[in-house]
Amino acid sequence: MATFFRLRIVRDLGIALIVVFGAGSIAMLLAHVSPVDGFYALFDGAFGTTSEFAETLVSATALLFPALGVALAFRAGLFNIGAEGQLVLGGLAAGVTGVLLPGPPVVSIVATLLAGALAGGLWGGIAGFLKSRFGANEVIATLMLNVIAGLLATYAVDGPLHFASANEGETPLLAKTAWLPAIVPDTRLTISIVIALLLALVLWFAFNRTVFGFELRAAGGAPEAARRAGVDLRRIALQAMTYSGAIAGLGGATLVTGVLHRFNTGLSPGYGFVAIAVALVGNLEPVWIAVAAFAFGILQNGALSMQAEASVPRDVVNVIEGLVIIALAGRRYIAAQRTT
Amino acid sequence: MNAFLIALIAIAGLTLVKATPLIFAALGGVLSERSGVVNVGLEGIMIGGAFAAVGVSGATGSPWLGASAGVLAGALLAALLAFVATKLGYDQIVAGTGLNIAALGAAAFGLVLVFGQPGASREVPAFGAVGETALTVLALALAAALSLFLNRTPWGLRVRACGENPRAAAAAGIDPVRTRFWAVVAGGAIAALGGVFLSLAELDLYSDGMTAGRGFIALAAVIFGRWTPFGATGAALFFGFFSALQYTLQRAGIPSELMQALPYLAALVALAGLAGRVRAPASDGLPYAGTPVRPSSGMTHASSAEWPRDRP
């Protein structure tokens, strides 16, 4: 079984690569750019210099958090499309906490990150609550909550949570004590990548070696069987959506404390949606998701230089990501056939 | 009293304007879901319709050609979803989400290619206020037509059969894959009219994000309207009313973001209040490929049957 699983991963990565290069080439030709030049600019922008490579890892980290969150909910059979809103509100909570509660370095960082995770968890938990209490469809609930989260964040930073020293649509800069320390000097690559990778390991353990992980898989793979075997589907729905949102919210918080150093309503260029593609390509397996996040980080960051150097609008990357999701929609998501 | 009456009429008119794109999208959703395919890609289809309409109207100078192109674009996007969802039996919700992302990206990309600028197109020949009214009437007429089609014609019966029990339909000689495919494509064409309304009737240009989640509200309207054309239209009017209200209440000093959130909040509450009380077509969301495959992810409306509500 293990061999089959690996082969499937390889096949899916193959499909994803074909879509990326096929659709990318077509789009570049439409823009009257040679695909060779276009992809050269893309990869050069992703790997060309130390700082560019660091930015690629920054993008990968930004995707890894919400992708891990999405994967957790997916495993329980809950289609959390709300990572975007959860991430934005996590960022808002972190930004406000960082400004209001400056403290000693470690305390300040922990407080802002926790605030982000709490806010994201709360937002995800709303959808989980509606699902478990009323049976409300989580797909539509999270789609609504995304829109509401965006409006709420804009209202908050320009309204009750507006600081006199801040521009419209953002909080002031956080106190330096709340900044995540950089790993590579003079880049935006901070220890958030370490946190994300550790989280991936923790989730790998939780998914594969704990009762909760088994319950998630059972609820997602065969809900009726799980229910008869005594798994409380309502509890699982509430927990899975809350944890899923908390992880996405933590990701939003690391964007604030590590990358922007303030909350801005334009915090996320759709990380929460791309995360769905990342989670699917990574087959809902945390370790593979980390690999997929790196690949999508290349696309995300390389797109900027592709636009600047080769004049290919960077929105091509969104088209590619959407097509990758469609191409991989055929798989059974739950790794129920794994016997390990 | 007179001023009050005028305000009332203004809100009623604005409600119709705000509801029209929702009605088109929701009717497209109803047709698709009654055949058994949940179309989460309505938002992307509206985007595709809105952009293609502006692109072609700008190039040819004819809003009529533009509108036709918008409908065609919606049908083509829906055909992509229909192909993977019916012929390949892929997960409908995942594929629909991908369609939304791809369509938004494609429109932004097309904006730069066709109009040479990001963000928004230039102004193009559009229908104006007359077209606005005409499209609103068309939306209401389509609701009646779709209701007749689904309930009073043999083709409508076939569509519904595929949504309720595709295996039984197949046994009766109906090809569920083909029926679902064309229902989704036709639904996409109808939903795209909602995008055309936004870009060529309410406005005369395309701008990024102009659909602003209306495709998602339409999905809620389908459920709220219990999967019937008139019900969905009523729900769309209800959500349209909340959108119209925001312009009136905004003047009363209530923050605009909170007012903009109103229809989404209303949809959320409606979703929770109605869940379990309404019944989706029995095979809605379940892929059919010879035999219906229950998706492992259990992400469908149908699976919500497993979520009993505990109401005192």
Interface residues (C-beta under 8 A of the other chain):
Chain A: A27 L30 A31 F74 G77 L78 F79 I81 L130 K131 S132 R133 F134 G135 A136 N137 V139 I140 A141 L143 M144 L145 N146 V147 I148 L151 L152 T154 Y155 G159 G220 G221 P223 E224 R227 L233 R234 A237 G270 F273 V274 I276 A277 L280 P313 D315 V316 V317 N318 V319 I320 E321 G322 L323 V324 I325 I326 A327 L328 A329 G330 R332 Y333 I334 A336
Chain B: V40 G44 L80 L81 V84 L88 G89 Y90 D91 Q92 I93 V94 A95 T97 G98 L99 N100 I101 A102 A103 L104 G105 A106 A108 F109 V112 L113 P118 A212 G213 F216 I217 L219 A220 I223 P255 E257 L258 Q260 A261 Y264 L265 A267 L268 L271 A272 G273 A275 G276 P295 S296 S297 G298 M299 H301 S303 S304 E306 W307 P308 R309 D310
